[in-house]
């Protein structure tokens, strides 16, 4: 097991309970079973990533102040890719295992402090491999303090045949901070005839403000073997689904809503999209349906682009990946 740290190792990072969601939906628990080899909690089955990013008082750049990684999760050093935003840190989450396996339990804790600005993505798609027993989970905890700006834009999730995956995202975003969070779900390895061949993919996102006030809860549960994804009112004729949450100070919300609707209307011939304002005008939610992940990703980038312009008065040049 390989670990990387620039801070004191958290006291509970070696406890299995640290990696287990507080509640696991019964639809996911139904697949719980004992693993004969490489069971839950064994070496290589627990992945951890802890990041604390802060604006450096001397350079003005956002830098990593605390970092702890437990493979199969780790990140490379911060990069500064935007000429218009030289203080924004770009970071890539990398998993050398190539994907998520049965019995895996991952957890990420990311915090932004002191006016930090960051964009975090994944090196590539998250592949959820075929499972004979049990399931896999991932916890994403994100905290964005006052005056900070954060974009969490991972690549798509690809659930393989017979896979079972539960992800819960806990977002604590200050009323005077901004965050963009996106998820894209594909039907599977379509080229291999595995469209909607997974058992379950359960995605939950919930957000509060700095005082613990609930901002939204959003749940997407897909069980294609029990309910056709092509049914009326589900995905119908589309194959890829995406959700995006833009949490921002209320003064920006109306403009975000109007301009997001306008820019997504340009995609109307190739995807179905809708934008709604979240309760208490705390942000917007974007729903996307299309045929390919690349199409949805382009739409997500357009929302990132207008959000940066409205909030930071800066451009977005895209994400560079080798």
ABEGO torsion letter per residue (X at the ends): XBBBBABBBBAAAABAAAABBABBBAAAAAABBBBABGBBGBBGABBBBBBBBBBBAAAGBBBBABBBBBOABBBBBBBBABAABAABBBBBBBBAAGEBBBGBBBBBBBBBBGGBBBBBBBABBBBBBBBABEBBBBBBBBBBBBGBBBBBBBBBBBBBBGBBBBBBBBBBBBAABBBBBBBBBBAEBAAAGABGABABBBBBBBBBBAAGBBABBBBBBBBAAABBAABBGBAEABABBBBBBBBBBAAAAAAAAAAAAAAAAAAAAABBBBBBBBBGGAEBBBBBBBABAAAAAAAAAAAAAAAAAAAAGBBBAEBBBX
